[in-house]
């Protein structure tokens, strides 16, 4: 679950004088505005860089392999070494997809569209460079 809001149930409770009515706010489900924040301990996380990924799967799970392609242009002459494998169920994959889409939309809104086709990036950057004039 991805959440950025803190649990505000305690703050949202109304101050009422002592009465015979039981307080049911603790048993109510959090509303959309009161989602609890999931606490994460990333002290044991391993960080690695990947510029290659492969997605395969089974009827129950998606398998995402990550690795480093040291020859990103053309067909690599050596096999790519997979250094990390992430296996998730389809529900988690769908939440991951939504989170990645949101992050990419924010990035592209701030910095422009990301072109994933290397050939188009090379051609468009060549067009942007001013031609050198000879006198």
C-alpha positions in Angstrom: 0.0 0.0 0.0 1.3 3.4 -0.9 0.2 6.2 1.3 1.5 9.7 2.1 -1.1 10.8 4.7 -0.7 10.2 8.4 -3.4 8.6 10.6 -5.5 11.5 11.9 -8.1 9.5 13.8 -6.9 10.7 17.2 -6.9 14.3 16.0 -10.3 14.0 14.3 -12.0 12.8 17.5 -14.4 15.4 18.8 -14.0 16.7 22.3 -17.2 15.8 24.1 -18.0 15.8 27.7 -18.3 12.5 29.5 -21.5 10.8 28.5 -23.1 7.3 28.5 -22.5 7.0 24.7 -19.5 4.7 23.9 -16.7 6.1 21.7 -16.9 4.2 18.4 -14.3 6.2 16.5 -11.6 3.6 17.3 -13.6 0.8 15.6 -14.5 2.8 12.5 -12.6 2.1 9.2 -10.3 5.0 8.2 -11.9 7.2 5.5 -10.0 8.3 2.4 -8.8 11.3 4.3 -7.7 9.3 7.3 -5.5 6.6 5.7 -2.9 5.3 8.1 0.7 5.7 7.0 2.6 2.5 6.5 5.8 2.5 8.4 8.8 1.2 6.4 12.2 0.1 7.7 14.6 0.3 4.7 17.8 -0.1 6.8 18.4 -3.6 5.2 17.6 -2.5 1.6 20.2 -3.3 -1.1 20.6 -0.5 -3.7 21.7 -1.4 -7.2 21.5 0.2 -10.6 19.9 -1.4 -13.6 19.5 -0.2 -17.2 17.9 -3.5 -18.4 14.8 -5.3 -17.2 12.9 -8.3 -18.4 9.3 -9.2 -17.4 8.0 -12.7 -17.4 5.4 -14.4 -15.4 3.1 -17.2 -14.4 -0.6 -17.2 -14.0 -0.1 -16.1 -10.3 3.0 -13.9 -10.3 5.1 -11.5 -12.4 8.8 -11.9 -12.4 10.9 -8.8 -13.1 14.6 -9.3 -13.7 17.1 -6.4 -13.5 20.6 -6.2 -14.7 23.3 -3.9 -16.2 23.8 -3.8 -19.9 27.3 -2.4 -20.4 26.7 -2.2 -24.2 23.4 -0.3 -24.4 23.6 0.4 -28.2 23.3 -2.6 -30.5 23.1 -6.2 -29.6 25.3 -7.1 -26.6 28.2 -9.4 -27.4 28.1 -11.0 -23.9 25.1 -12.4 -22.0 23.5 -9.8 -19.6 24.0 -10.7 -16.0 20.8 -10.5 -14.0 21.6 -9.1 -10.5 18.2 -8.7 -9.0 14.9 -10.5 -9.4 11.6 -9.2 -8.1 8.6 -11.6 -7.9 5.2 -10.0 -7.1 1.6 -11.0 -7.4 -0.6 -9.2 -9.9 -2.3 -7.0 -7.3 1.1 -5.7 -6.1 2.2 -5.3 -9.8 -0.9 -3.2 -10.5 -0.2 -0.9 -7.5 3.4 -0.6 -8.6 2.3 0.3 -12.1 0.0 3.0 -10.8 2.8 4.4 -8.5 5.3 4.4 -11.4 2.8 6.1 -13.8 2.1 8.8 -11.3 5.9 9.4 -10.7 6.6 9.5 -14.4 3.8 11.9 -15.1 5.1 14.3 -12.4 8.6 14.0 -13.8 7.5 14.6 -17.4 5.4 17.5 -16.3 8.4 19.2 -14.7 11.1 18.2 -17.2 9.4 17.2 -20.5 8.5 13.9 -22.2 10.9 11.0 -21.8 11.7 9.4 -25.2 12.5 5.7 -24.7 13.5 5.1 -28.4 17.3 5.7 -28.4 17.3 6.3 -32.2 14.7 9.2 -31.8 16.7 10.7 -29.0 19.9 10.7 -31.0 18.2 12.2 -34.1 16.4 14.9 -32.1 19.6 15.9 -30.2 21.5 16.3 -33.5 18.7 18.6 -34.7 19.0 20.7 -31.6 22.7 21.4 -32.0 23.5 24.5 -34.0 25.3 23.9 -37.3 28.8 25.2 -37.3 29.4 27.9 -39.9 32.6 28.1 -41.9 33.9 31.4 -43.1 
